[in-house]
Every structure is written in structure tokens, then in C-alpha cells.
Amino acid sequence: MIPVFQTRFAGPDAPVDKQGNCFAACLASILECSLETVDVLFDESG
């Protein structure tokens, strides 16, 4: 596992592209890849 840190910190009230990406950072750490590889934006429908 390599440490990958989140780069966005806004909460659920922020626009989708500005919301925090801690989950993507967690996945990138476990998968040992870059944040950009797993950084996926979610919309209201999931």
C-alpha cells in the first residue's frame, strides 16, 4: 500500500466536482495507483 492523500475537501453541499475525494484516495492507496486513475465524480443518481 502506498499513501495517497485527498486533494478536495468540500462537503456534500458543494458542487459535485468540488466535493471531497477521500474515498478515491483510499482506493488509490490500496490499489497503489495515482489518484487520477480512480477519481470518479458521482452525481445525484449514483
mmCIF entry with sequence, helices, sheets and N, C-alpha, C, O atoms, coordinates in Angstrom:
data_MODEL
# 
_entry.id   MODEL 
# 
_entity.id                         1 
_entity.type                       polymer 
_entity.pdbx_number_of_molecules   1 
# 
_entity_poly.entity_id                      1 
_entity_poly.type                           'polypeptide(L)' 
_entity_poly.nstd_linkage                   no 
_entity_poly.nstd_monomer                   no 
_entity_poly.pdbx_seq_one_letter_code       MIPVFQTRFAGPDAPVDKQGNCFAACLASILECSLETVDVLFDESG 
_entity_poly.pdbx_seq_one_letter_code_can   MIPVFQTRFAGPDAPVDKQGNCFAACLASILECSLETVDVLFDESG 
_entity_poly.pdbx_strand_id                 A 
# 
loop_
_entity_poly_seq.entity_id 
_entity_poly_seq.num 
_entity_poly_seq.mon_id 
_entity_poly_seq.hetero 
1 1  MET n 
1 2  ILE n 
1 3  PRO n 
1 4  VAL n 
1 5  PHE n 
1 6  GLN n 
1 7  THR n 
1 8  ARG n 
1 9  PHE n 
1 10 ALA n 
1 11 GLY n 
1 12 PRO n 
1 13 ASP n 
1 14 ALA n 
1 15 PRO n 
1 16 VAL n 
1 17 ASP n 
1 18 LYS n 
1 19 GLN n 
1 20 GLY n 
1 21 ASN n 
1 22 CYS n 
1 23 PHE n 
1 24 ALA n 
1 25 ALA n 
1 26 CYS n 
1 27 LEU n 
1 28 ALA n 
1 29 SER n 
1 30 ILE n 
1 31 LEU n 
1 32 GLU n 
1 33 CYS n 
1 34 SER n 
1 35 LEU n 
1 36 GLU n 
1 37 THR n 
1 38 VAL n 
1 39 ASP n 
1 40 VAL n 
1 41 LEU n 
1 42 PHE n 
1 43 ASP n 
1 44 GLU n 
1 45 SER n 
1 46 GLY n 
# 
_struct_asym.id          A 
_struct_asym.entity_id   1 
# 
loop_
_struct_conf.conf_type_id 
_struct_conf.id 
_struct_conf.pdbx_PDB_helix_id 
_struct_conf.beg_label_comp_id 
_struct_conf.beg_label_asym_id 
_struct_conf.beg_label_seq_id 
_struct_conf.pdbx_beg_PDB_ins_code 
_struct_conf.end_label_comp_id 
_struct_conf.end_label_asym_id 
_struct_conf.end_label_seq_id 
_struct_conf.pdbx_end_PDB_ins_code 
_struct_conf.beg_auth_comp_id 
_struct_conf.beg_auth_asym_id 
_struct_conf.beg_auth_seq_id 
_struct_conf.end_auth_comp_id 
_struct_conf.end_auth_asym_id 
_struct_conf.end_auth_seq_id 
_struct_conf.pdbx_PDB_helix_class 
_struct_conf.details 
_struct_conf.pdbx_PDB_helix_length 
HELX_P HELX_P1 AA1 VAL A 16 ? LYS A 18 ? VAL A 16 LYS A 18 5 ? 3  
HELX_P HELX_P2 AA2 CYS A 22 ? LEU A 31 ? CYS A 22 LEU A 31 1 ? 10 
HELX_P HELX_P3 AA3 LEU A 35 ? VAL A 38 ? LEU A 35 VAL A 38 1 ? 4  
# 
_struct_conf_type.id          HELX_P 
_struct_conf_type.criteria    ? 
_struct_conf_type.reference   ? 
# 
loop_
_atom_site.group_PDB 
_atom_site.id 
_atom_site.type_symbol 
_atom_site.label_atom_id 
_atom_site.label_alt_id 
_atom_site.label_comp_id 
_atom_site.label_asym_id 
_atom_site.label_entity_id 
_atom_site.label_seq_id 
_atom_site.pdbx_PDB_ins_code 
_atom_site.Cartn_x 
_atom_site.Cartn_y 
_atom_site.Cartn_z 
_atom_site.occupancy 
_atom_site.B_iso_or_equiv 
_atom_site.pdbx_formal_charge 
_atom_site.auth_seq_id 
_atom_site.auth_comp_id 
_atom_site.auth_asym_id 
_atom_site.auth_atom_id 
_atom_site.pdbx_PDB_model_num 
ATOM 1   N N  . MET A 1 1  ? 0.846   -1.182 0.000   1.00 0.00 ? 1  MET A N  1 
ATOM 2   C CA . MET A 1 1  ? 0.000   0.000  0.000   1.00 0.00 ? 1  MET A CA 1 
ATOM 3   C C  . MET A 1 1  ? 0.887   1.240  0.000   1.00 0.00 ? 1  MET A C  1 
ATOM 4   O O  . MET A 1 1  ? 1.888   1.305  0.713   1.00 0.00 ? 1  MET A O  1 
ATOM 5   N N  . ILE A 1 2  ? 0.505   2.216  -0.807  1.00 0.00 ? 2  ILE A N  1 
ATOM 6   C CA . ILE A 1 2  ? 1.210   3.498  -0.815  1.00 0.00 ? 2  ILE A CA 1 
ATOM 7   C C  . ILE A 1 2  ? 0.236   4.588  -0.379  1.00 0.00 ? 2  ILE A C  1 
ATOM 8   O O  . ILE A 1 2  ? -0.938  4.550  -0.748  1.00 0.00 ? 2  ILE A O  1 
ATOM 9   N N  . PRO A 1 3  ? 0.707   5.555  0.400   1.00 0.00 ? 3  PRO A N  1 
ATOM 10  C CA . PRO A 1 3  ? -0.204  6.617  0.835   1.00 0.00 ? 3  PRO A CA 1 
ATOM 11  C C  . PRO A 1 3  ? -0.548  7.569  -0.309  1.00 0.00 ? 3  PRO A C  1 
ATOM 12  O O  . PRO A 1 3  ? 0.336   8.087  -0.992  1.00 0.00 ? 3  PRO A O  1 
ATOM 13  N N  . VAL A 1 4  ? -1.835  7.787  -0.502  1.00 0.00 ? 4  VAL A N  1 
ATOM 14  C CA . VAL A 1 4  ? -2.344  8.772  -1.455  1.00 0.00 ? 4  VAL A CA 1 
ATOM 15  C C  . VAL A 1 4  ? -3.311  9.643  -0.669  1.00 0.00 ? 4  VAL A C  1 
ATOM 16  O O  . VAL A 1 4  ? -4.210  9.127  -0.005  1.00 0.00 ? 4  VAL A O  1 
ATOM 17  N N  . PHE A 1 5  ? -3.140  10.937 -0.736  1.00 0.00 ? 5  PHE A N  1 
ATOM 18  C CA . PHE A 1 5  ? -3.944  11.854 0.060   1.00 0.00 ? 5  PHE A CA 1 
ATOM 19  C C  . PHE A 1 5  ? -4.999  12.549 -0.788  1.00 0.00 ? 5  PHE A C  1 
ATOM 20  O O  . PHE A 1 5  ? -4.783  12.824 -1.969  1.00 0.00 ? 5  PHE A O  1 
ATOM 21  N N  . GLN A 1 6  ? -6.140  12.830 -0.171  1.00 0.00 ? 6  GLN A N  1 
ATOM 22  C CA . GLN A 1 6  ? -7.199  13.519 -0.890  1.00 0.00 ? 6  GLN A CA 1 
ATOM 23  C C  . GLN A 1 6  ? -6.756  14.930 -1.239  1.00 0.00 ? 6  GLN A C  1 
ATOM 24  O O  . GLN A 1 6  ? -5.932  15.526 -0.546  1.00 0.00 ? 6  GLN A O  1 
ATOM 25  N N  . THR A 1 7  ? -7.313  15.453 -2.320  1.00 0.00 ? 7  THR A N  1 
ATOM 26  C CA . THR A 1 7  ? -6.945  16.782 -2.801  1.00 0.00 ? 7  THR A CA 1 
ATOM 27  C C  . THR A 1 7  ? -8.107  17.760 -2.756  1.00 0.00 ? 7  THR A C  1 
ATOM 28  O O  . THR A 1 7  ? -7.913  18.965 -2.915  1.00 0.00 ? 7  THR A O  1 
ATOM 29  N N  . ARG A 1 8  ? -9.319  17.249 -2.541  1.00 0.00 ? 8  ARG A N  1 
ATOM 30  C CA . ARG A 1 8  ? -10.505 18.104 -2.413  1.00 0.00 ? 8  ARG A CA 1 
ATOM 31  C C  . ARG A 1 8  ? -11.144 17.814 -1.060  1.00 0.00 ? 8  ARG A C  1 
ATOM 32  O O  . ARG A 1 8  ? -11.189 16.663 -0.625  1.00 0.00 ? 8  ARG A O  1 
ATOM 33  N N  . PHE A 1 9  ? -11.644 18.869 -0.390  1.00 0.00 ? 9  PHE A N  1 
ATOM 34  C CA . PHE A 1 9  ? -12.119 18.716 0.979   1.00 0.00 ? 9  PHE A CA 1 
ATOM 35  C C  . PHE A 1 9  ? -13.525 19.248 1.222   1.00 0.00 ? 9  PHE A C  1 
ATOM 36  O O  . PHE A 1 9  ? -13.974 19.258 2.368   1.00 0.00 ? 9  PHE A O  1 
ATOM 37  N N  . ALA A 1 10 ? -14.228 19.685 0.201   1.00 0.00 ? 10 ALA A N  1 
ATOM 38  C CA . ALA A 1 10 ? -15.566 20.258 0.376   1.00 0.00 ? 10 ALA A CA 1 
ATOM 39  C C  . ALA A 1 10 ? -16.575 19.175 0.746   1.00 0.00 ? 10 ALA A C  1 
ATOM 40  O O  . ALA A 1 10 ? -16.369 17.995 0.465   1.00 0.00 ? 10 ALA A O  1 
ATOM 41  N N  . GLY A 1 11 ? -17.651 19.590 1.373   1.00 0.00 ? 11 GLY A N  1 
ATOM 42  C CA . GLY A 1 11 ? -18.681 18.667 1.832   1.00 0.00 ? 11 GLY A CA 1 
ATOM 43  C C  . GLY A 1 11 ? -19.757 18.403 0.798   1.00 0.00 ? 11 GLY A C  1 
ATOM 44  O O  . GLY A 1 11 ? -19.627 18.808 -0.357  1.00 0.00 ? 11 GLY A O  1 
ATOM 45  N N  . PRO A 1 12 ? -20.825 17.722 1.208   1.00 0.00 ? 12 PRO A N  1 
ATOM 46  C CA . PRO A 1 12 ? -21.880 17.311 0.282   1.00 0.00 ? 12 PRO A CA 1 
ATOM 47  C C  . PRO A 1 12 ? -22.702 18.463 -0.288  1.00 0.00 ? 12 PRO A C  1 
ATOM 48  O O  . PRO A 1 12 ? -23.411 18.279 -1.277  1.00 0.00 ? 12 PRO A O  1 
ATOM 49  N N  . ASP A 1 13 ? -22.620 19.646 0.320   1.00 0.00 ? 13 ASP A N  1 
ATOM 50  C CA . ASP A 1 13 ? -23.361 20.796 -0.198  1.00 0.00 ? 13 ASP A CA 1 
ATOM 51  C C  . ASP A 1 13 ? -22.639 21.485 -1.352  1.00 0.00 ? 13 ASP A C  1 
ATOM 52  O O  . ASP A 1 13 ? -23.222 22.336 -2.024  1.00 0.00 ? 13 ASP A O  1 
ATOM 53  N N  . ALA A 1 14 ? -21.396 21.133 -1.586  1.00 0.00 ? 14 ALA A N  1 
ATOM 54  C CA . ALA A 1 14 ? -20.607 21.739 -2.659  1.00 0.00 ? 14 ALA A CA 1 
ATOM 55  C C  . ALA A 1 14 ? -21.004 21.114 -4.000  1.00 0.00 ? 14 ALA A C  1 
ATOM 56  O O  . ALA A 1 14 ? -21.592 20.033 -4.034  1.00 0.00 ? 14 ALA A O  1 
ATOM 57  N N  . PRO A 1 15 ? -20.680 21.795 -5.101  1.00 0.00 ? 15 PRO A N  1 
ATOM 58  C CA . PRO A 1 15 ? -20.926 21.187 -6.419  1.00 0.00 ? 15 PRO A CA 1 
ATOM 59  C C  . PRO A 1 15 ? -20.190 19.847 -6.522  1.00 0.00 ? 15 PRO A C  1 
ATOM 60  O O  . PRO A 1 15 ? -19.160 19.650 -5.877  1.00 0.00 ? 15 PRO A O  1 
ATOM 61  N N  . VAL A 1 16 ? -20.711 18.945 -7.319  1.00 0.00 ? 16 VAL A N  1 
ATOM 62  C CA . VAL A 1 16 ? -20.171 17.587 -7.410  1.00 0.00 ? 16 VAL A CA 1 
ATOM 63  C C  . VAL A 1 16 ? -18.677 17.587 -7.711  1.00 0.00 ? 16 VAL A C  1 
ATOM 64  O O  . VAL A 1 16 ? -17.931 16.810 -7.114  1.00 0.00 ? 16 VAL A O  1 
ATOM 65  N N  . ASP A 1 17 ? -18.227 18.443 -8.625  1.00 0.00 ? 17 ASP A N  1 
ATOM 66  C CA . ASP A 1 17 ? -16.808 18.444 -8.994  1.00 0.00 ? 17 ASP A CA 1 
ATOM 67  C C  . ASP A 1 17 ? -15.909 19.066 -7.938  1.00 0.00 ? 17 ASP A C  1 
ATOM 68  O O  . ASP A 1 17 ? -14.688 19.043 -8.091  1.00 0.00 ? 17 ASP A O  1 
ATOM 69  N N  . LYS A 1 18 ? -16.475 19.621 -6.871  1.00 0.00 ? 18 LYS A N  1 
ATOM 70  C CA . LYS A 1 18 ? -15.688 20.226 -5.792  1.00 0.00 ? 18 LYS A CA 1 
ATOM 71  C C  . LYS A 1 18 ? -15.749 19.416 -4.501  1.00 0.00 ? 18 LYS A C  1 
ATOM 72  O O  . LYS A 1 18 ? -15.014 19.714 -3.560  1.00 0.00 ? 18 LYS A O  1 
ATOM 73  N N  . GLN A 1 19 ? -16.607 18.398 -4.433  1.00 0.00 ? 19 GLN A N  1 
ATOM 74  C CA . GLN A 1 19 ? -16.756 17.603 -3.214  1.00 0.00 ? 19 GLN A CA 1 
ATOM 75  C C  . GLN A 1 19 ? -15.481 16.812 -2.923  1.00 0.00 ? 19 GLN A C  1 
ATOM 76  O O  . GLN A 1 19 ? -14.681 16.539 -3.818  1.00 0.00 ? 19 GLN A O  1 
ATOM 77  N N  . GLY A 1 20 ? -15.317 16.457 -1.668  1.00 0.00 ? 20 GLY A N  1 
ATOM 78  C CA . GLY A 1 20 ? -14.131 15.732 -1.231  1.00 0.00 ? 20 GLY A CA 1 
ATOM 79  C C  . GLY A 1 20 ? -13.917 14.419 -1.975  1.00 0.00 ? 20 GLY A C  1 
ATOM 80  O O  . GLY A 1 20 ? -14.865 13.802 -2.461  1.00 0.00 ? 20 GLY A O  1 
ATOM 81  N N  . ASN A 1 21 ? -12.662 14.006 -2.054  1.00 0.00 ? 21 ASN A N  1 
ATOM 82  C CA . ASN A 1 21 ? -12.336 12.769 -2.759  1.00 0.00 ? 21 ASN A CA 1 
ATOM 83  C C  . ASN A 1 21 ? -11.566 11.796 -1.860  1.00 0.00 ? 21 ASN A C  1 
ATOM 84  O O  . ASN A 1 21 ? -10.622 11.145 -2.309  1.00 0.00 ? 21 ASN A O  1 
ATOM 85  N N  . CYS A 1 22 ? -11.970 11.701 -0.600  1.00 0.00 ? 22 CYS A N  1 
ATOM 86  C CA . CYS A 1 22 ? -11.284 10.802 0.331   1.00 0.00 ? 22 CYS A CA 1 
ATOM 87  C C  . CYS A 1 22 ? -11.465 9.336  -0.061  1.00 0.00 ? 22 CYS A C  1 
ATOM 88  O O  . CYS A 1 22 ? -10.542 8.539  0.106   1.00 0.00 ? 22 CYS A O  1 
ATOM 89  N N  . PHE A 1 23 ? -12.639 8.966  -0.580  1.00 0.00 ? 23 PHE A N  1 
ATOM 90  C CA . PHE A 1 23 ? -12.861 7.572  -0.983  1.00 0.00 ? 23 PHE A CA 1 
ATOM 91  C C  . PHE A 1 23 ? -11.944 7.190  -2.140  1.00 0.00 ? 23 PHE A C  1 
ATOM 92  O O  . PHE A 1 23 ? -11.363 6.105  -2.145  1.00 0.00 ? 23 PHE A O  1 
ATOM 93  N N  . ALA A 1 24 ? -11.815 8.081  -3.116  1.00 0.00 ? 24 ALA A N  1 
ATOM 94  C CA . ALA A 1 24 ? -10.923 7.814  -4.246  1.00 0.00 ? 24 ALA A CA 1 
ATOM 95  C C  . ALA A 1 24 ? -9.473  7.712  -3.771  1.00 0.00 ? 24 ALA A C  1 
ATOM 96  O O  . ALA A 1 24 ? -8.716  6.878  -4.268  1.00 0.00 ? 24 ALA A O  1 
ATOM 97  N N  . ALA A 1 25 ? -9.086  8.556  -2.812  1.00 0.00 ? 25 ALA A N  1 
ATOM 98  C CA . ALA A 1 25 ? -7.727  8.496  -2.272  1.00 0.00 ? 25 ALA A CA 1 
ATOM 99  C C  . ALA A 1 25 ? -7.489  7.174  -1.547  1.00 0.00 ? 25 ALA A C  1 
ATOM 100 O O  . ALA A 1 25 ? -6.406  6.596  -1.646  1.00 0.00 ? 25 ALA A O  1 
ATOM 101 N N  . CYS A 1 26 ? -8.484  6.701  -0.830  1.00 0.00 ? 26 CYS A N  1 
ATOM 102 C CA . CYS A 1 26 ? -8.385  5.409  -0.147  1.00 0.00 ? 26 CYS A CA 1 
ATOM 103 C C  . CYS A 1 26 ? -8.190  4.277  -1.156  1.00 0.00 ? 26 CYS A C  1 
ATOM 104 O O  . CYS A 1 26 ? -7.316  3.429  -0.982  1.00 0.00 ? 26 CYS A O  1 
ATOM 105 N N  . LEU A 1 27 ? -9.001  4.268  -2.200  1.00 0.00 ? 27 LEU A N  1 
ATOM 106 C CA . LEU A 1 27 ? -8.870  3.234  -3.235  1.00 0.00 ? 27 LEU A CA 1 
ATOM 107 C C  . LEU A 1 27 ? -7.506  3.295  -3.926  1.00 0.00 ? 27 LEU A C  1 
ATOM 108 O O  . LEU A 1 27 ? -6.882  2.263  -4.172  1.00 0.00 ? 27 LEU A O  1 
ATOM 109 N N  . ALA A 1 28 ? -7.053  4.500  -4.233  1.00 0.00 ? 28 ALA A N  1 
ATOM 110 C CA . ALA A 1 28 ? -5.756  4.654  -4.889  1.00 0.00 ? 28 ALA A CA 1 
ATOM 111 C C  . ALA A 1 28 ? -4.634  4.132  -3.995  1.00 0.00 ? 28 ALA A C  1 
ATOM 112 O O  . ALA A 1 28 ? -3.680  3.527  -4.484  1.00 0.00 ? 28 ALA A O  1 
ATOM 113 N N  . SER A 1 29 ? -4.744  4.361  -2.695  1.00 0.00 ? 29 SER A N  1 
ATOM 114 C CA . SER A 1 29 ? -3.739  3.845  -1.758  1.00 0.00 ? 29 SER A CA 1 
ATOM 115 C C  . SER A 1 29 ? -3.705  2.326  -1.784  1.00 0.00 ? 29 SER A C  1 
ATOM 116 O O  . SER A 1 29 ? -2.636  1.724  -1.885  1.00 0.00 ? 29 SER A O  1 
ATOM 117 N N  . ILE A 1 30 ? -4.866  1.712  -1.692  1.00 0.00 ? 30 ILE A N  1 
ATOM 118 C CA . ILE A 1 30 ? -4.947  0.247  -1.660  1.00 0.00 ? 30 ILE A CA 1 
ATOM 119 C C  . ILE A 1 30 ? -4.486  -0.365 -2.978  1.00 0.00 ? 30 ILE A C  1 
ATOM 120 O O  . ILE A 1 30 ? -3.780  -1.374 -2.989  1.00 0.00 ? 30 ILE A O  1 
ATOM 121 N N  . LEU A 1 31 ? -4.888  0.249  -4.087  1.00 0.00 ? 31 LEU A N  1 
ATOM 122 C CA . LEU A 1 31 ? -4.544  -0.280 -5.411  1.00 0.00 ? 31 LEU A CA 1 
ATOM 123 C C  . LEU A 1 31 ? -3.154  0.134  -5.886  1.00 0.00 ? 31 LEU A C  1 
ATOM 124 O O  . LEU A 1 31 ? -2.682  -0.327 -6.925  1.00 0.00 ? 31 LEU A O  1 
ATOM 125 N N  . GLU A 1 32 ? -2.501  1.010  -5.115  1.00 0.00 ? 32 GLU A N  1 
ATOM 126 C CA . GLU A 1 32 ? -1.170  1.518  -5.443  1.00 0.00 ? 32 GLU A CA 1 
ATOM 127 C C  . GLU A 1 32 ? -1.125  2.156  -6.829  1.00 0.00 ? 32 GLU A C  1 
ATOM 128 O O  . GLU A 1 32 ? -0.289  1.817  -7.665  1.00 0.00 ? 32 GLU A O  1 
ATOM 129 N N  . CYS A 1 33 ? -2.049  3.088  -7.043  1.00 0.00 ? 33 CYS A N  1 
ATOM 130 C CA . CYS A 1 33 ? -2.077  3.819  -8.304  1.00 0.00 ? 33 CYS A CA 1 
ATOM 131 C C  . CYS A 1 33 ? -2.305  5.297  -8.000  1.00 0.00 ? 33 CYS A C  1 
ATOM 132 O O  . CYS A 1 33 ? -2.469  5.679  -6.842  1.00 0.00 ? 33 CYS A O  1 
ATOM 133 N N  . SER A 1 34 ? -2.316  6.109  -9.023  1.00 0.00 ? 34 SER A N  1 
ATOM 134 C CA . SER A 1 34 ? -2.496  7.542  -8.817  1.00 0.00 ? 34 SER A CA 1 
ATOM 135 C C  . SER A 1 34 ? -3.954  7.872  -8.509  1.00 0.00 ? 34 SER A C  1 
ATOM 136 O O  . SER A 1 34 ? -4.863  7.121  -8.861  1.00 0.00 ? 34 SER A O  1 
ATOM 137 N N  . LEU A 1 35 ? -4.152  8.983  -7.862  1.00 0.00 ? 35 LEU A N  1 
ATOM 138 C CA . LEU A 1 35 ? -5.498  9.440  -7.534  1.00 0.00 ? 35 LEU A CA 1 
ATOM 139 C C  . LEU A 1 35 ? -6.313  9.672  -8.801  1.00 0.00 ? 35 LEU A C  1 
ATOM 140 O O  . LEU A 1 35 ? -7.507  9.376  -8.828  1.00 0.00 ? 35 LEU A O  1 
ATOM 141 N N  . GLU A 1 36 ? -5.691  10.190 -9.837  1.00 0.00 ? 36 GLU A N  1 
ATOM 142 C CA . GLU A 1 36 ? -6.388  10.468 -11.088 1.00 0.00 ? 36 GLU A CA 1 
ATOM 143 C C  . GLU A 1 36 ? -6.936  9.193  -11.740 1.00 0.00 ? 36 GLU A C  1 
ATOM 144 O O  . GLU A 1 36 ? -7.922  9.252  -12.475 1.00 0.00 ? 36 GLU A O  1 
ATOM 145 N N  . THR A 1 37 ? -6.316  8.065  -11.481 1.00 0.00 ? 37 THR A N  1 
ATOM 146 C CA . THR A 1 37 ? -6.758  6.799  -12.062 1.00 0.00 ? 37 THR A CA 1 
ATOM 147 C C  . THR A 1 37 ? -8.114  6.374  -11.524 1.00 0.00 ? 37 THR A C  1 
ATOM 148 O O  . THR A 1 37 ? -8.926  5.817  -12.262 1.00 0.00 ? 37 THR A O  1 
ATOM 149 N N  . VAL A 1 38 ? -8.369  6.632  -10.245 1.00 0.00 ? 38 VAL A N  1 
ATOM 150 C CA . VAL A 1 38 ? -9.612  6.170  -9.622  1.00 0.00 ? 38 VAL A CA 1 
ATOM 151 C C  . VAL A 1 38 ? -10.565 7.298  -9.258  1.00 0.00 ? 38 VAL A C  1 
ATOM 152 O O  . VAL A 1 38 ? -11.658 7.032  -8.759  1.00 0.00 ? 38 VAL A O  1 
ATOM 153 N N  . ASP A 1 39 ? -10.189 8.541  -9.491  1.00 0.00 ? 39 ASP A N  1 
ATOM 154 C CA . ASP A 1 39 ? -11.017 9.681  -9.098  1.00 0.00 ? 39 ASP A CA 1 
ATOM 155 C C  . ASP A 1 39 ? -12.248 9.778  -10.000 1.00 0.00 ? 39 ASP A C  1 
ATOM 156 O O  . ASP A 1 39 ? -12.153 10.191 -11.156 1.00 0.00 ? 39 ASP A O  1 
ATOM 157 N N  . VAL A 1 40 ? -13.394 9.392  -9.459  1.00 0.00 ? 40 VAL A N  1 
ATOM 158 C CA . VAL A 1 40 ? -14.647 9.364  -10.207 1.00 0.00 ? 40 VAL A CA 1 
ATOM 159 C C  . VAL A 1 40 ? -15.632 10.320 -9.556  1.00 0.00 ? 40 VAL A C  1 
ATOM 160 O O  . VAL A 1 40 ? -15.766 10.335 -8.333  1.00 0.00 ? 40 VAL A O  1 
ATOM 161 N N  . LEU A 1 41 ? -16.317 11.114 -10.356 1.00 0.00 ? 41 LEU A N  1 
ATOM 162 C CA . LEU A 1 41 ? -17.331 12.028 -9.834  1.00 0.00 ? 41 LEU A CA 1 
ATOM 163 C C  . LEU A 1 41 ? -18.673 11.321 -9.784  1.00 0.00 ? 41 LEU A C  1 
ATOM 164 O O  . LEU A 1 41 ? -19.035 10.597 -10.712 1.00 0.00 ? 41 LEU A O  1 
ATOM 165 N N  . PHE A 1 42 ? -19.407 11.527 -8.710  1.00 0.00 ? 42 PHE A N  1 
ATOM 166 C CA . PHE A 1 42 ? -20.733 10.943 -8.558  1.00 0.00 ? 42 PHE A CA 1 
ATOM 167 C C  . PHE A 1 42 ? -21.769 12.034 -8.699  1.00 0.00 ? 42 PHE A C  1 
ATOM 168 O O  . PHE A 1 42 ? -21.555 13.161 -8.251  1.00 0.00 ? 42 PHE A O  1 
ATOM 169 N N  . ASP A 1 43 ? -22.890 11.711 -9.317  1.00 0.00 ? 43 ASP A N  1 
ATOM 170 C CA . ASP A 1 43 ? -23.984 12.670 -9.396  1.00 0.00 ? 43 ASP A CA 1 
ATOM 171 C C  . ASP A 1 43 ? -25.122 12.178 -8.513  1.00 0.00 ? 43 ASP A C  1 
ATOM 172 O O  . ASP A 1 43 ? -24.971 11.185 -7.802  1.00 0.00 ? 43 ASP A O  1 
ATOM 173 N N  . GLU A 1 44 ? -26.236 12.853 -8.552  1.00 0.00 ? 44 GLU A N  1 
ATOM 174 C CA . GLU A 1 44 ? -27.370 12.518 -7.692  1.00 0.00 ? 44 GLU A CA 1 
ATOM 175 C C  . GLU A 1 44 ? -27.886 11.099 -7.923  1.00 0.00 ? 44 GLU A C  1 
ATOM 176 O O  . GLU A 1 44 ? -28.411 10.486 -6.994  1.00 0.00 ? 44 GLU A O  1 
ATOM 177 N N  . SER A 1 45 ? -27.751 10.562 -9.135  1.00 0.00 ? 45 SER A N  1 
ATOM 178 C CA . SER A 1 45 ? -28.266 9.228  -9.432  1.00 0.00 ? 45 SER A CA 1 
ATOM 179 C C  . SER A 1 45 ? -27.293 8.123  -9.034  1.00 0.00 ? 45 SER A C  1 
ATOM 180 O O  . SER A 1 45 ? -27.637 6.943  -9.114  1.00 0.00 ? 45 SER A O  1 
ATOM 181 N N  . GLY A 1 46 ? -26.072 8.490  -8.604  1.00 0.00 ? 46 GLY A N  1 
ATOM 182 C CA . GLY A 1 46 ? -25.095 7.491  -8.157  1.00 0.00 ? 46 GLY A CA 1 
ATOM 183 C C  . GLY A 1 46 ? -24.110 7.210  -9.212  1.00 0.00 ? 46 GLY A C  1 
ATOM 184 O O  . GLY A 1 46 ? -23.210 6.393  -9.015  1.00 0.00 ? 46 GLY A O  1 
# 
